[in-house]
Amino acid sequence: MKQASSISEVIRFVKSHPKAQLWVSQSESYPKGMLIGDEDSTAGTVLKMKIQILAQSPNSRLYFQEEYEDEEWYKEVIEQIERLKESFPVKNVMSSELQARLQ
């Protein structure tokens, strides 16, 4: 299985493999040891957004994983995935299910 370095590489893979399917996992987390401020706000902490994608065609597989701290970059990737949904089957799954598919 090949490791993709960018969402653009995933898009090229899917477009060149008409029977490709995508499994997408999204998660958000705060760093460990986070301190809660007044009224349980999370001010001053950085939200980490992680996206994992497995693209699979009958003959090959491509895996992409990235963690974002910049919400704008994260939203851009999500928008690109939404556009792919118009032409290819995309299934949103939990991280554990995606990890099982990688085995």
Phi and psi in radians as a Rosetta constraint file:
Dihedral C 1 N 2 CA 2 C 2 CIRCULARHARMONIC -1.615 0.35
Dihedral N 2 CA 2 C 2 N 3 CIRCULARHARMONIC 2.545 0.35
Dihedral C 2 N 3 CA 3 C 3 CIRCULARHARMONIC -1.720 0.35
Dihedral N 3 CA 3 C 3 N 4 CIRCULARHARMONIC 2.166 0.35
Dihedral C 3 N 4 CA 4 C 4 CIRCULARHARMONIC -1.479 0.35
Dihedral N 4 CA 4 C 4 N 5 CIRCULARHARMONIC 2.521 0.35
Dihedral C 4 N 5 CA 5 C 5 CIRCULARHARMONIC -1.707 0.35
Dihedral N 5 CA 5 C 5 N 6 CIRCULARHARMONIC -0.157 0.35
Dihedral C 5 N 6 CA 6 C 6 CIRCULARHARMONIC -2.736 0.35
Dihedral N 6 CA 6 C 6 N 7 CIRCULARHARMONIC 2.832 0.35
Dihedral C 6 N 7 CA 7 C 7 CIRCULARHARMONIC -1.143 0.35
Dihedral N 7 CA 7 C 7 N 8 CIRCULARHARMONIC -0.523 0.35
Dihedral C 7 N 8 CA 8 C 8 CIRCULARHARMONIC -1.071 0.35
Dihedral N 8 CA 8 C 8 N 9 CIRCULARHARMONIC -0.648 0.35
Dihedral C 8 N 9 CA 9 C 9 CIRCULARHARMONIC -1.155 0.35
Dihedral N 9 CA 9 C 9 N 10 CIRCULARHARMONIC -0.659 0.35
Dihedral C 9 N 10 CA 10 C 10 CIRCULARHARMONIC -1.111 0.35
Dihedral N 10 CA 10 C 10 N 11 CIRCULARHARMONIC -0.778 0.35
Dihedral C 10 N 11 CA 11 C 11 CIRCULARHARMONIC -1.081 0.35
Dihedral N 11 CA 11 C 11 N 12 CIRCULARHARMONIC -0.770 0.35
Dihedral C 11 N 12 CA 12 C 12 CIRCULARHARMONIC -1.076 0.35
Dihedral N 12 CA 12 C 12 N 13 CIRCULARHARMONIC -0.726 0.35
Dihedral C 12 N 13 CA 13 C 13 CIRCULARHARMONIC -1.046 0.35
Dihedral N 13 CA 13 C 13 N 14 CIRCULARHARMONIC -0.860 0.35
Dihedral C 13 N 14 CA 14 C 14 CIRCULARHARMONIC -1.108 0.35
Dihedral N 14 CA 14 C 14 N 15 CIRCULARHARMONIC -0.742 0.35
Dihedral C 14 N 15 CA 15 C 15 CIRCULARHARMONIC -1.187 0.35
Dihedral N 15 CA 15 C 15 N 16 CIRCULARHARMONIC -0.469 0.35
Dihedral C 15 N 16 CA 16 C 16 CIRCULARHARMONIC -1.580 0.35
Dihedral N 16 CA 16 C 16 N 17 CIRCULARHARMONIC -0.086 0.35
Dihedral C 16 N 17 CA 17 C 17 CIRCULARHARMONIC -2.196 0.35
Dihedral N 17 CA 17 C 17 N 18 CIRCULARHARMONIC 1.541 0.35
Dihedral C 17 N 18 CA 18 C 18 CIRCULARHARMONIC -0.988 0.35
Dihedral N 18 CA 18 C 18 N 19 CIRCULARHARMONIC -0.421 0.35
Dihedral C 18 N 19 CA 19 C 19 CIRCULARHARMONIC -1.729 0.35
Dihedral N 19 CA 19 C 19 N 20 CIRCULARHARMONIC 0.303 0.35
Dihedral C 19 N 20 CA 20 C 20 CIRCULARHARMONIC -1.208 0.35
Dihedral N 20 CA 20 C 20 N 21 CIRCULARHARMONIC 2.598 0.35
Dihedral C 20 N 21 CA 21 C 21 CIRCULARHARMONIC -2.158 0.35
Dihedral N 21 CA 21 C 21 N 22 CIRCULARHARMONIC 2.628 0.35
Dihedral C 21 N 22 CA 22 C 22 CIRCULARHARMONIC -2.126 0.35
Dihedral N 22 CA 22 C 22 N 23 CIRCULARHARMONIC 2.406 0.35
Dihedral C 22 N 23 CA 23 C 23 CIRCULARHARMONIC -2.057 0.35
Dihedral N 23 CA 23 C 23 N 24 CIRCULARHARMONIC 2.246 0.35
Dihedral C 23 N 24 CA 24 C 24 CIRCULARHARMONIC -2.174 0.35
Dihedral N 24 CA 24 C 24 N 25 CIRCULARHARMONIC 2.332 0.35
Dihedral C 24 N 25 CA 25 C 25 CIRCULARHARMONIC -2.159 0.35
Dihedral N 25 CA 25 C 25 N 26 CIRCULARHARMONIC 2.292 0.35
Dihedral C 25 N 26 CA 26 C 26 CIRCULARHARMONIC -2.169 0.35
Dihedral N 26 CA 26 C 26 N 27 CIRCULARHARMONIC 2.440 0.35
Dihedral C 26 N 27 CA 27 C 27 CIRCULARHARMONIC -2.607 0.35
Dihedral N 27 CA 27 C 27 N 28 CIRCULARHARMONIC 2.727 0.35
Dihedral C 27 N 28 CA 28 C 28 CIRCULARHARMONIC -2.247 0.35
Dihedral N 28 CA 28 C 28 N 29 CIRCULARHARMONIC 2.490 0.35
Dihedral C 28 N 29 CA 29 C 29 CIRCULARHARMONIC -2.660 0.35
Dihedral N 29 CA 29 C 29 N 30 CIRCULARHARMONIC 2.751 0.35
Dihedral C 29 N 30 CA 30 C 30 CIRCULARHARMONIC -1.821 0.35
Dihedral N 30 CA 30 C 30 N 31 CIRCULARHARMONIC 2.677 0.35
Dihedral C 30 N 31 CA 31 C 31 CIRCULARHARMONIC -1.030 0.35
Dihedral N 31 CA 31 C 31 N 32 CIRCULARHARMONIC 2.628 0.35
Dihedral C 31 N 32 CA 32 C 32 CIRCULARHARMONIC -1.118 0.35
Dihedral N 32 CA 32 C 32 N 33 CIRCULARHARMONIC 2.582 0.35
Dihedral C 32 N 33 CA 33 C 33 CIRCULARHARMONIC 1.364 0.35
Dihedral N 33 CA 33 C 33 N 34 CIRCULARHARMONIC 0.302 0.35
Dihedral C 33 N 34 CA 34 C 34 CIRCULARHARMONIC -1.115 0.35
Dihedral N 34 CA 34 C 34 N 35 CIRCULARHARMONIC 2.379 0.35
Dihedral C 34 N 35 CA 35 C 35 CIRCULARHARMONIC -1.657 0.35
Dihedral N 35 CA 35 C 35 N 36 CIRCULARHARMONIC 2.388 0.35
Dihedral C 35 N 36 CA 36 C 36 CIRCULARHARMONIC -1.638 0.35
Dihedral N 36 CA 36 C 36 N 37 CIRCULARHARMONIC 2.311 0.35
Dihedral C 36 N 37 CA 37 C 37 CIRCULARHARMONIC -1.607 0.35
Dihedral N 37 CA 37 C 37 N 38 CIRCULARHARMONIC -2.804 0.35
Dihedral C 37 N 38 CA 38 C 38 CIRCULARHARMONIC -0.970 0.35
Dihedral N 38 CA 38 C 38 N 39 CIRCULARHARMONIC 2.438 0.35
Dihedral C 38 N 39 CA 39 C 39 CIRCULARHARMONIC 0.921 0.35
Dihedral N 39 CA 39 C 39 N 40 CIRCULARHARMONIC 0.608 0.35
Dihedral C 39 N 40 CA 40 C 40 CIRCULARHARMONIC 0.990 0.35
Dihedral N 40 CA 40 C 40 N 41 CIRCULARHARMONIC 0.548 0.35
Dihedral C 40 N 41 CA 41 C 41 CIRCULARHARMONIC -1.358 0.35
Dihedral N 41 CA 41 C 41 N 42 CIRCULARHARMONIC 2.826 0.35
Dihedral C 41 N 42 CA 42 C 42 CIRCULARHARMONIC -1.962 0.35
Dihedral N 42 CA 42 C 42 N 43 CIRCULARHARMONIC 0.555 0.35
Dihedral C 42 N 43 CA 43 C 43 CIRCULARHARMONIC -1.008 0.35
Dihedral N 43 CA 43 C 43 N 44 CIRCULARHARMONIC 2.413 0.35
Dihedral C 43 N 44 CA 44 C 44 CIRCULARHARMONIC 1.477 0.35
Dihedral N 44 CA 44 C 44 N 45 CIRCULARHARMONIC -0.075 0.35
Dihedral C 44 N 45 CA 45 C 45 CIRCULARHARMONIC -1.735 0.35
Dihedral N 45 CA 45 C 45 N 46 CIRCULARHARMONIC 2.748 0.35
Dihedral C 45 N 46 CA 46 C 46 CIRCULARHARMONIC -1.873 0.35
Dihedral N 46 CA 46 C 46 N 47 CIRCULARHARMONIC 2.129 0.35
Dihedral C 46 N 47 CA 47 C 47 CIRCULARHARMONIC -1.384 0.35
Dihedral N 47 CA 47 C 47 N 48 CIRCULARHARMONIC 2.265 0.35
Dihedral C 47 N 48 CA 48 C 48 CIRCULARHARMONIC -1.863 0.35
Dihedral N 48 CA 48 C 48 N 49 CIRCULARHARMONIC 2.228 0.35
Dihedral C 48 N 49 CA 49 C 49 CIRCULARHARMONIC -1.974 0.35
Dihedral N 49 CA 49 C 49 N 50 CIRCULARHARMONIC 2.202 0.35
Dihedral C 49 N 50 CA 50 C 50 CIRCULARHARMONIC -2.026 0.35
Dihedral N 50 CA 50 C 50 N 51 CIRCULARHARMONIC 2.386 0.35
Dihedral C 50 N 51 CA 51 C 51 CIRCULARHARMONIC -2.223 0.35
Dihedral N 51 CA 51 C 51 N 52 CIRCULARHARMONIC 2.389 0.35
Dihedral C 51 N 52 CA 52 C 52 CIRCULARHARMONIC -2.253 0.35
Dihedral N 52 CA 52 C 52 N 53 CIRCULARHARMONIC 2.382 0.35
Dihedral C 52 N 53 CA 53 C 53 CIRCULARHARMONIC -2.343 0.35
Dihedral N 53 CA 53 C 53 N 54 CIRCULARHARMONIC 2.292 0.35
Dihedral C 53 N 54 CA 54 C 54 CIRCULARHARMONIC -2.008 0.35
Dihedral N 54 CA 54 C 54 N 55 CIRCULARHARMONIC 2.071 0.35
Dihedral C 54 N 55 CA 55 C 55 CIRCULARHARMONIC -1.872 0.35
Dihedral N 55 CA 55 C 55 N 56 CIRCULARHARMONIC 2.249 0.35
Dihedral C 55 N 56 CA 56 C 56 CIRCULARHARMONIC -2.353 0.35
Dihedral N 56 CA 56 C 56 N 57 CIRCULARHARMONIC 2.275 0.35
Dihedral C 56 N 57 CA 57 C 57 CIRCULARHARMONIC -1.983 0.35
Dihedral N 57 CA 57 C 57 N 58 CIRCULARHARMONIC 3.044 0.35
Dihedral C 57 N 58 CA 58 C 58 CIRCULARHARMONIC -1.001 0.35
Dihedral N 58 CA 58 C 58 N 59 CIRCULARHARMONIC -0.475 0.35
Dihedral C 58 N 59 CA 59 C 59 CIRCULARHARMONIC -2.014 0.35
Dihedral N 59 CA 59 C 59 N 60 CIRCULARHARMONIC -0.138 0.35
Dihedral C 59 N 60 CA 60 C 60 CIRCULARHARMONIC -2.706 0.35
Dihedral N 60 CA 60 C 60 N 61 CIRCULARHARMONIC 2.845 0.35
Dihedral C 60 N 61 CA 61 C 61 CIRCULARHARMONIC -2.354 0.35
Dihedral N 61 CA 61 C 61 N 62 CIRCULARHARMONIC 2.590 0.35
Dihedral C 61 N 62 CA 62 C 62 CIRCULARHARMONIC -2.386 0.35
Dihedral N 62 CA 62 C 62 N 63 CIRCULARHARMONIC 2.332 0.35
Dihedral C 62 N 63 CA 63 C 63 CIRCULARHARMONIC -2.093 0.35
Dihedral N 63 CA 63 C 63 N 64 CIRCULARHARMONIC 2.364 0.35
Dihedral C 63 N 64 CA 64 C 64 CIRCULARHARMONIC -2.276 0.35
Dihedral N 64 CA 64 C 64 N 65 CIRCULARHARMONIC 2.372 0.35
Dihedral C 64 N 65 CA 65 C 65 CIRCULARHARMONIC -2.500 0.35
Dihedral N 65 CA 65 C 65 N 66 CIRCULARHARMONIC 2.332 0.35
Dihedral C 65 N 66 CA 66 C 66 CIRCULARHARMONIC -2.623 0.35
Dihedral N 66 CA 66 C 66 N 67 CIRCULARHARMONIC 2.540 0.35
Dihedral C 66 N 67 CA 67 C 67 CIRCULARHARMONIC -2.019 0.35
Dihedral N 67 CA 67 C 67 N 68 CIRCULARHARMONIC 2.287 0.35
Dihedral C 67 N 68 CA 68 C 68 CIRCULARHARMONIC -2.050 0.35
Dihedral N 68 CA 68 C 68 N 69 CIRCULARHARMONIC 2.453 0.35
Dihedral C 68 N 69 CA 69 C 69 CIRCULARHARMONIC -1.887 0.35
Dihedral N 69 CA 69 C 69 N 70 CIRCULARHARMONIC -0.292 0.35
Dihedral C 69 N 70 CA 70 C 70 CIRCULARHARMONIC -1.649 0.35
Dihedral N 70 CA 70 C 70 N 71 CIRCULARHARMONIC 1.971 0.35
Dihedral C 70 N 71 CA 71 C 71 CIRCULARHARMONIC -1.081 0.35
Dihedral N 71 CA 71 C 71 N 72 CIRCULARHARMONIC -0.554 0.35
Dihedral C 71 N 72 CA 72 C 72 CIRCULARHARMONIC -1.146 0.35
Dihedral N 72 CA 72 C 72 N 73 CIRCULARHARMONIC -0.747 0.35
Dihedral C 72 N 73 CA 73 C 73 CIRCULARHARMONIC -1.100 0.35
Dihedral N 73 CA 73 C 73 N 74 CIRCULARHARMONIC -0.733 0.35
Dihedral C 73 N 74 CA 74 C 74 CIRCULARHARMONIC -1.068 0.35
Dihedral N 74 CA 74 C 74 N 75 CIRCULARHARMONIC -0.819 0.35
Dihedral C 74 N 75 CA 75 C 75 CIRCULARHARMONIC -1.077 0.35
Dihedral N 75 CA 75 C 75 N 76 CIRCULARHARMONIC -0.640 0.35
Dihedral C 75 N 76 CA 76 C 76 CIRCULARHARMONIC -1.095 0.35
Dihedral N 76 CA 76 C 76 N 77 CIRCULARHARMONIC -0.752 0.35
Dihedral C 76 N 77 CA 77 C 77 CIRCULARHARMONIC -1.112 0.35
Dihedral N 77 CA 77 C 77 N 78 CIRCULARHARMONIC -0.750 0.35
Dihedral C 77 N 78 CA 78 C 78 CIRCULARHARMONIC -1.069 0.35
Dihedral N 78 CA 78 C 78 N 79 CIRCULARHARMONIC -0.716 0.35
Dihedral C 78 N 79 CA 79 C 79 CIRCULARHARMONIC -1.084 0.35
Dihedral N 79 CA 79 C 79 N 80 CIRCULARHARMONIC -0.698 0.35
Dihedral C 79 N 80 CA 80 C 80 CIRCULARHARMONIC -1.144 0.35
Dihedral N 80 CA 80 C 80 N 81 CIRCULARHARMONIC -0.666 0.35
Dihedral C 80 N 81 CA 81 C 81 CIRCULARHARMONIC -1.144 0.35
Dihedral N 81 CA 81 C 81 N 82 CIRCULARHARMONIC -0.726 0.35
Dihedral C 81 N 82 CA 82 C 82 CIRCULARHARMONIC -1.047 0.35
Dihedral N 82 CA 82 C 82 N 83 CIRCULARHARMONIC -0.687 0.35
Dihedral C 82 N 83 CA 83 C 83 CIRCULARHARMONIC -1.151 0.35
Dihedral N 83 CA 83 C 83 N 84 CIRCULARHARMONIC -0.637 0.35
Dihedral C 83 N 84 CA 84 C 84 CIRCULARHARMONIC -1.115 0.35
Dihedral N 84 CA 84 C 84 N 85 CIRCULARHARMONIC -0.577 0.35
Dihedral C 84 N 85 CA 85 C 85 CIRCULARHARMONIC -1.056 0.35
Dihedral N 85 CA 85 C 85 N 86 CIRCULARHARMONIC -0.396 0.35
Dihedral C 85 N 86 CA 86 C 86 CIRCULARHARMONIC -1.219 0.35
Dihedral N 86 CA 86 C 86 N 87 CIRCULARHARMONIC -0.413 0.35
Dihedral C 86 N 87 CA 87 C 87 CIRCULARHARMONIC -2.122 0.35
Dihedral N 87 CA 87 C 87 N 88 CIRCULARHARMONIC -0.301 0.35
Dihedral C 87 N 88 CA 88 C 88 CIRCULARHARMONIC -2.352 0.35
Dihedral N 88 CA 88 C 88 N 89 CIRCULARHARMONIC 2.643 0.35
Dihedral C 88 N 89 CA 89 C 89 CIRCULARHARMONIC -1.227 0.35
Dihedral N 89 CA 89 C 89 N 90 CIRCULARHARMONIC 2.168 0.35
Dihedral C 89 N 90 CA 90 C 90 CIRCULARHARMONIC -2.198 0.35
Dihedral N 90 CA 90 C 90 N 91 CIRCULARHARMONIC 2.219 0.35
Dihedral C 90 N 91 CA 91 C 91 CIRCULARHARMONIC -2.047 0.35
Dihedral N 91 CA 91 C 91 N 92 CIRCULARHARMONIC 2.178 0.35
Dihedral C 91 N 92 CA 92 C 92 CIRCULARHARMONIC -1.443 0.35
Dihedral N 92 CA 92 C 92 N 93 CIRCULARHARMONIC 2.211 0.35
Dihedral C 92 N 93 CA 93 C 93 CIRCULARHARMONIC -2.335 0.35
Dihedral N 93 CA 93 C 93 N 94 CIRCULARHARMONIC 2.864 0.35
Dihedral C 93 N 94 CA 94 C 94 CIRCULARHARMONIC -1.271 0.35
Dihedral N 94 CA 94 C 94 N 95 CIRCULARHARMONIC 2.718 0.35
Dihedral C 94 N 95 CA 95 C 95 CIRCULARHARMONIC -0.986 0.35
Dihedral N 95 CA 95 C 95 N 96 CIRCULARHARMONIC -0.683 0.35
Dihedral C 95 N 96 CA 96 C 96 CIRCULARHARMONIC -1.110 0.35
Dihedral N 96 CA 96 C 96 N 97 CIRCULARHARMONIC -0.665 0.35
Dihedral C 96 N 97 CA 97 C 97 CIRCULARHARMONIC -1.184 0.35
Dihedral N 97 CA 97 C 97 N 98 CIRCULARHARMONIC -0.703 0.35
Dihedral C 97 N 98 CA 98 C 98 CIRCULARHARMONIC -1.143 0.35
Dihedral N 98 CA 98 C 98 N 99 CIRCULARHARMONIC -0.727 0.35
Dihedral C 98 N 99 CA 99 C 99 CIRCULARHARMONIC -1.066 0.35
Dihedral N 99 CA 99 C 99 N 100 CIRCULARHARMONIC -0.669 0.35
Dihedral C 99 N 100 CA 100 C 100 CIRCULARHARMONIC -1.120 0.35
Dihedral N 100 CA 100 C 100 N 101 CIRCULARHARMONIC -0.645 0.35
Dihedral C 100 N 101 CA 101 C 101 CIRCULARHARMONIC -1.204 0.35
Dihedral N 101 CA 101 C 101 N 102 CIRCULARHARMONIC -0.412 0.35
Dihedral C 101 N 102 CA 102 C 102 CIRCULARHARMONIC -1.314 0.35
Dihedral N 102 CA 102 C 102 N 103 CIRCULARHARMONIC -0.306 0.35
